Amino acid sequence: MERYADSLTQLQIDEAILDYLLYTAIRALLRNLQSAILGLRSNDLDDIEFQLQLVDSFLVIFRSRYPGHHGNADLQFRLRLLRFTSLSASRFGSSFAFPTISALQDMRKRQCNRAKTSQFYNSFPNDLNITALGDSLLSPKSEIRTHNHEQNHEHQLGPSATLGAANRMSHDSPSLLDTLPDFMAISAAQIMLQATNVTNVWMRLAAGYMSHAVVEQILVYRVPGLEVLRQAFAWGFDEHSNAEEGSDELQINALFLGEDGVVEGWDDIRDAHIRALIPPPSTSLQSHIETLLSNDLPSTVFEQHLLDFLWGLLDSQPKPLWVQIECGNIDGWTRKESEDLSASMAIR
């Protein structure tokens, strides 16, 4: 007589399987990202594609078995992290992680609409001449690409050498500006899970993300800097927000709210990064950006900091049960109990 698990036990088993598949896919993507940042060729692309296919296939099964069930908060967070990590990988030319054209267009439309309805869309220090970013004083994109390739070959950190992922991008690739809302959403989800406040380190990473989004749009996409500056830095606590309960927008708005009001330090950090992007009088926009990329704003440093942040997000959660069993170290069990279980399952 065949025996089946009861519905609750089956759900827990399927959630454990999905959690394991998400975790291993994220780890594979992060290792690939590290290779890309270092300029190394990855030999794991087929494996990564297989891992992502496993996730997609099991998600179809999971959703058909449990319609309307989205999993617990940890599982939802892992899904978010996989999405954002995939988007980050696609910026380095990983075709298996590319969003569809329609999905990318939708991302851009939502980002633009969000920014223009934010109270921070036109919020800048009064003494800044931000119109200087409206200039178009840049050399052709092809020249930037060629120079960058030569600089990377010589292992130098010249201005174009620091363009990082932007060298592999086309208009059909997600830009930093496209992925900025996802970065904010995954950050907000993490803060909500941990019940903490944002740190000074995170605020500097976020402002750096915005700065690099502006530079990338100007250099790679040829977008006038003033408009992209408005969109990229349109983040902060909006006391008049009408975001719906449970929405990403509500959680992101709460990111900038501390125990005693607006989180301390964000306005100063945001303004400092905006100021750094404005060229001084008699300095061309291109010259100013190249100086920034050579000194204060190298993309390779930013990309490594972002990768470290993603590893931190992954490691902030308990490892999936199946990973713990593989490692012979299950939370709440003694080492011997864990190893005995692994041995009995022929895992080790």
MIMAR-452711 format. One line per field, with one value per residue (C-alpha): x, y, z; residue in three letters. Coordinates in Angstrom, 2 decimals. Last residue first. Layout:
N
c1 = X; ... $
c2 = Y; ... $
c3 = Z; ... $
type = ALA; ... $
//
This chain:
348
c1 = 28.59; 25.05; 24.26; 21.05; 22.21; 25.59; 23.96; 21.82; 24.84; 26.80; 24.07; 23.64; 27.41; 27.75; 24.98; 21.68; 20.07; 21.07; 22.23; 25.95; 26.74; 27.52; 25.09; 22.46; 22.92; 22.60; 19.39; 18.00; 18.58; 21.25; 19.94; 19.68; 22.27; 24.64; 22.68; 22.36; 26.06; 26.98; 24.87; 26.59; 30.01; 28.94; 27.84; 31.18; 33.00; 30.94; 31.63; 35.37; 35.38; 33.31; 35.94; 34.26; 36.71; 39.86; 39.91; 36.14; 35.80; 38.48; 36.78; 33.48; 35.00; 36.68; 33.44; 31.39; 33.81; 35.52; 35.18; 33.13; 33.30; 31.55; 28.56; 28.83; 30.50; 27.70; 25.13; 27.22; 27.49; 23.75; 22.85; 25.30; 24.01; 20.34; 20.98; 22.84; 20.19; 17.17; 14.12; 12.23; 13.43; 13.52; 14.65; 12.67; 14.64; 13.98; 10.28; 9.91; 11.33; 8.82; 5.89; 7.09; 7.57; 3.89; 2.48; 0.12; -0.24; 2.04; 0.37; 3.59; 3.13; 5.94; 8.29; 11.50; 14.26; 14.93; 14.75; 18.55; 18.59; 15.61; 16.69; 20.29; 19.02; 17.16; 20.13; 22.71; 21.43; 21.23; 24.03; 23.30; 26.86; 28.60; 25.68; 23.53; 26.54; 27.59; 24.09; 23.74; 27.22; 26.07; 22.86; 24.73; 27.22; 24.31; 23.07; 26.55; 27.01; 23.62; 24.49; 27.73; 25.97; 23.59; 19.93; 17.71; 16.92; 13.99; 16.08; 13.31; 12.21; 15.78; 16.28; 13.06; 14.05; 17.45; 15.85; 13.43; 16.13; 18.28; 15.22; 14.40; 18.02; 17.90; 16.84; 19.18; 22.05; 21.28; 19.45; 20.67; 18.64; 20.32; 23.62; 26.02; 29.35; 31.44; 28.97; 29.93; 33.16; 33.38; 36.54; 38.89; 37.42; 38.92; 42.25; 42.57; 45.32; 45.53; 47.22; 44.50; 41.92; 43.28; 43.27; 39.69; 38.61; 40.11; 38.20; 34.89; 35.20; 36.04; 33.01; 30.72; 31.61; 33.25; 31.15; 30.19; 26.42; 25.52; 22.52; 24.77; 25.75; 22.07; 22.78; 24.23; 24.29; 23.68; 20.12; 21.06; 18.77; 15.19; 13.63; 12.69; 12.83; 9.06; 8.68; 6.05; 8.65; 10.89; 8.19; 7.04; 10.59; 11.33; 7.99; 8.61; 12.14; 11.10; 8.24; 10.67; 12.91; 10.01; 8.97; 12.51; 12.75; 15.03; 18.55; 19.92; 20.88; 22.54; 25.23; 26.61; 28.01; 24.81; 22.95; 24.73; 23.25; 19.76; 20.26; 21.42; 18.31; 15.96; 17.75; 17.63; 13.93; 13.31; 15.45; 13.38; 10.16; 11.58; 12.56; 9.14; 7.26; 5.95; 3.88; 0.73; -1.95; -1.97; -0.13; 0.40; 0.45; 2.68; 5.18; 5.30; 5.93; 8.46; 10.19; 10.77; 12.01; 14.38; 15.75; 16.21; 18.19; 20.50; 20.97; 21.92; 24.37; 25.91; 26.29; 27.94; 30.38; 33.68; 33.81; 36.35; 38.15; 37.88; 37.94; 34.40; 33.30; 34.83; 33.08; 29.79; 30.11; 30.62; 27.55; 25.49; 26.46; 25.64; 22.24; 21.45; 22.46; 20.26; 17.23; 17.41; 17.73; 14.81; 12.68; 13.45; 12.71; 9.46; 8.51; 9.17; 7.22; 4.29; 4.35; 4.30; 1.29; -0.59; -0.05; 2.79; 1.79; 1.85; 1.45; 0.00 $
c2 = 12.06; 12.24; 8.53; 9.44; 7.49; 9.24; 12.68; 11.72; 10.41; 13.56; 15.81; 13.79; 13.72; 17.49; 18.10; 19.37; 22.80; 24.00; 21.07; 20.64; 17.64; 19.94; 18.13; 18.14; 21.89; 22.40; 20.34; 22.41; 25.68; 27.91; 30.34; 33.87; 36.62; 34.65; 35.45; 39.12; 39.33; 37.72; 40.39; 43.20; 41.81; 41.85; 45.48; 46.40; 44.61; 46.44; 49.78; 49.14; 48.11; 51.16; 53.62; 56.70; 58.83; 58.67; 57.52; 57.39; 60.87; 62.28; 60.71; 62.23; 65.71; 65.50; 64.37; 67.12; 69.80; 71.95; 75.75; 75.93; 72.77; 69.63; 68.42; 64.72; 65.25; 67.57; 64.81; 62.41; 64.97; 65.70; 62.02; 61.56; 64.68; 63.74; 60.17; 61.03; 60.41; 58.37; 60.62; 60.53; 59.53; 55.75; 55.96; 56.36; 56.10; 52.41; 53.04; 54.53; 51.31; 49.22; 51.33; 51.27; 47.51; 47.14; 45.62; 48.53; 50.73; 53.70; 57.09; 58.85; 62.21; 61.70; 60.85; 59.36; 59.34; 58.45; 60.50; 60.37; 58.29; 59.95; 63.58; 62.80; 60.96; 64.07; 66.39; 64.09; 64.07; 60.40; 59.10; 55.47; 54.45; 57.53; 59.58; 56.68; 54.98; 58.13; 58.60; 54.95; 55.14; 58.02; 56.21; 53.05; 55.18; 56.73; 53.23; 52.03; 55.14; 54.58; 50.91; 51.79; 54.43; 51.74; 51.11; 50.30; 46.91; 44.47; 41.75; 40.73; 44.34; 45.50; 42.65; 43.44; 47.11; 46.23; 43.86; 46.65; 49.34; 47.15; 46.25; 49.95; 50.58; 47.84; 50.05; 52.88; 50.41; 49.38; 46.25; 45.12; 45.75; 49.11; 47.25; 46.39; 44.59; 47.69; 48.91; 45.96; 47.66; 51.32; 51.60; 51.00; 54.08; 56.40; 54.61; 51.90; 49.94; 46.20; 46.64; 44.63; 46.57; 49.84; 48.61; 47.38; 50.66; 52.70; 50.67; 50.93; 54.67; 55.27; 53.26; 55.34; 58.50; 61.30; 63.20; 66.83; 66.55; 69.17; 68.71; 67.97; 71.64; 72.32; 71.13; 74.51; 73.78; 76.37; 75.27; 71.69; 69.40; 68.13; 68.06; 64.37; 64.18; 64.58; 61.39; 61.22; 61.66; 58.97; 56.32; 57.02; 56.72; 53.52; 51.99; 52.77; 51.42; 48.16; 47.76; 48.21; 45.57; 43.15; 43.74; 43.15; 39.95; 39.88; 38.62; 36.06; 33.30; 35.93; 36.71; 39.91; 41.53; 43.50; 40.17; 39.14; 42.08; 41.22; 37.60; 38.75; 40.94; 38.11; 35.54; 37.92; 38.48; 34.71; 34.31; 37.03; 35.22; 32.04; 33.84; 35.52; 32.23; 30.76; 32.47; 30.35; 31.55; 28.28; 25.53; 22.54; 24.54; 27.16; 24.56; 22.72; 25.91; 27.02; 23.66; 24.25; 27.82; 26.84; 23.88; 26.10; 28.54; 25.77; 24.49; 27.98; 28.24; 24.87; 25.84; 29.11; 27.47; 27.96; 31.67; 33.83; 36.25; 40.04; 40.32; 41.69; 38.88; 36.19; 37.62; 37.77; 34.09; 33.20; 35.28; 33.51; 30.06; 31.06; 32.39; 29.15; 27.04; 29.06; 29.08; 25.30; 24.66; 26.96; 25.25; 21.83; 23.01; 24.60; 21.32; 19.35; 21.83; 21.68; 17.87; 17.92; 20.23; 18.14; 14.81; 12.71; 9.77; 6.03; 3.33; 0.00 $
c3 = 2.46; 1.14; 1.57; 3.45; 6.52; 6.28; 6.27; 9.27; 11.18; 10.34; 11.72; 14.89; 15.41; 14.94; 17.44; 16.12; 16.58; 13.10; 10.97; 10.29; 8.09; 5.15; 2.86; 5.63; 6.13; 2.38; 2.39; 5.25; 3.42; 4.98; 7.56; 6.18; 6.48; 4.25; 1.10; 1.98; 2.83; -0.48; -2.17; -0.25; -1.14; -4.79; -4.47; -2.89; -5.70; -8.33; -6.64; -6.58; -10.25; -11.10; -9.92; -8.38; -6.41; -8.53; -12.14; -12.55; -11.08; -13.37; -16.37; -15.27; -15.00; -18.38; -20.00; -18.37; -19.46; -16.83; -17.14; -13.93; -11.82; -13.10; -11.05; -10.16; -6.77; -5.68; -6.20; -4.11; -1.30; -1.43; -1.02; 1.87; 3.65; 3.17; 4.32; 7.52; 10.14; 9.11; 8.89; 12.18; 15.65; 15.28; 11.67; 8.46; 5.23; 4.71; 5.45; 1.96; 0.52; 2.48; 1.26; -2.34; -2.23; -1.39; 1.81; 2.47; -0.59; -1.18; -0.64; 0.36; 2.06; 4.57; 1.73; 3.12; 0.52; -3.08; -6.29; -6.78; -9.97; -11.63; -11.16; -12.10; -15.19; -16.31; -15.76; -17.33; -20.87; -21.95; -24.20; -23.21; -22.40; -21.05; -19.73; -18.55; -16.98; -15.11; -13.68; -12.63; -11.10; -8.89; -7.89; -6.92; -5.00; -3.09; -2.23; -1.21; 0.94; 2.59; 3.18; 4.97; 7.09; 8.25; 7.49; 10.46; 11.96; 12.07; 10.36; 7.98; 7.40; 6.78; 4.30; 2.44; 2.23; 0.77; -1.76; -2.76; -3.03; -5.26; -7.31; -7.74; -8.90; -11.55; -14.47; -13.40; -13.19; -16.75; -17.85; -21.28; -24.45; -25.05; -25.15; -22.38; -22.26; -21.58; -18.95; -16.73; -15.68; -16.68; -14.58; -17.48; -19.10; -16.51; -16.11; -13.51; -15.20; -15.72; -19.14; -20.85; -18.90; -20.25; -23.83; -23.60; -22.03; -24.83; -27.38; -25.51; -24.93; -28.59; -29.68; -27.47; -29.36; -27.33; -24.84; -24.49; -24.24; -21.64; -19.35; -16.40; -16.18; -15.44; -11.89; -10.93; -7.20; -4.48; -3.74; -2.88; -4.88; -4.62; -8.07; -8.20; -4.39; -3.89; -5.92; -8.68; -11.41; -9.95; -9.77; -13.34; -14.69; -12.77; -13.79; -17.46; -17.34; -15.67; -18.19; -21.08; -19.54; -19.14; -22.77; -23.99; -21.99; -18.96; -19.58; -17.09; -19.52; -21.73; -19.17; -20.71; -17.58; -16.99; -17.07; -13.88; -11.97; -13.23; -12.14; -8.69; -8.40; -9.32; -7.16; -4.20; -4.62; -4.68; -1.54; 0.17; -0.71; 0.81; 4.00; 4.29; 4.01; 0.79; -1.88; -1.76; -4.21; -6.11; -4.18; -6.46; -9.71; -8.12; -6.91; -10.24; -12.21; -9.58; -9.99; -13.69; -13.24; -10.44; -12.39; -15.45; -13.32; -12.13; -15.69; -16.89; -14.03; -14.90; -18.54; -17.52; -15.09; -16.90; -16.15; -17.95; -15.69; -15.81; -12.02; -12.02; -14.35; -12.13; -9.07; -10.97; -11.89; -8.24; -7.39; -10.06; -8.76; -5.20; -6.29; -8.15; -5.14; -2.80; -5.09; -5.62; -1.88; -1.04; -3.69; -2.20; 1.34; 0.18; -1.49; 1.69; 3.81; 1.39; 1.45; 5.26; 5.25; 2.68; 4.41; 3.07; 0.91; 1.54; -1.07; 0.00 $
type = ARG; ILE; ALA; MET; SER; ALA; SER; LEU; ASP; GLU; SER; GLU; LYS; ARG; THR; TRP; GLY; ASP; ILE; ASN; GLY; CYS; GLU; ILE; GLN; VAL; TRP; LEU; PRO; LYS; PRO; GLN; SER; ASP; LEU; LEU; GLY; TRP; LEU; PHE; ASP; LEU; LEU; HIS; GLN; GLU; PHE; VAL; THR; SER; PRO; LEU; ASP; ASN; SER; LEU; LEU; THR; GLU; ILE; HIS; SER; GLN; LEU; SER; THR; SER; PRO; PRO; PRO; ILE; LEU; ALA; ARG; ILE; HIS; ALA; ASP; ARG; ILE; ASP; ASP; TRP; GLY; GLU; VAL; VAL; GLY; ASP; GLU; GLY; LEU; PHE; LEU; ALA; ASN; ILE; GLN; LEU; GLU; ASP; SER; GLY; GLU; GLU; ALA; ASN; SER; HIS; GLU; ASP; PHE; GLY; TRP; ALA; PHE; ALA; GLN; ARG; LEU; VAL; GLU; LEU; GLY; PRO; VAL; ARG; TYR; VAL; LEU; ILE; GLN; GLU; VAL; VAL; ALA; HIS; SER; MET; TYR; GLY; ALA; ALA; LEU; ARG; MET; TRP; VAL; ASN; THR; VAL; ASN; THR; ALA; GLN; LEU; MET; ILE; GLN; ALA; ALA; SER; ILE; ALA; MET; PHE; ASP; PRO; LEU; THR; ASP; LEU; LEU; SER; PRO; SER; ASP; HIS; SER; MET; ARG; ASN; ALA; ALA; GLY; LEU; THR; ALA; SER; PRO; GLY; LEU; GLN; HIS; GLU; HIS; ASN; GLN; GLU; HIS; ASN; HIS; THR; ARG; ILE; GLU; SER; LYS; PRO; SER; LEU; LEU; SER; ASP; GLY; LEU; ALA; THR; ILE; ASN; LEU; ASP; ASN; PRO; PHE; SER; ASN; TYR; PHE; GLN; SER; THR; LYS; ALA; ARG; ASN; CYS; GLN; ARG; LYS; ARG; MET; ASP; GLN; LEU; ALA; SER; ILE; THR; PRO; PHE; ALA; PHE; SER; SER; GLY; PHE; ARG; SER; ALA; SER; LEU; SER; THR; PHE; ARG; LEU; LEU; ARG; LEU; ARG; PHE; GLN; LEU; ASP; ALA; ASN; GLY; HIS; HIS; GLY; PRO; TYR; ARG; SER; ARG; PHE; ILE; VAL; LEU; PHE; SER; ASP; VAL; LEU; GLN; LEU; GLN; PHE; GLU; ILE; ASP; ASP; LEU; ASP; ASN; SER; ARG; LEU; GLY; LEU; ILE; ALA; SER; GLN; LEU; ASN; ARG; LEU; LEU; ALA; ARG; ILE; ALA; THR; TYR; LEU; LEU; TYR; ASP; LEU; ILE; ALA; GLU; ASP; ILE; GLN; LEU; GLN; THR; LEU; SER; ASP; ALA; TYR; ARG; GLU; MET $
//
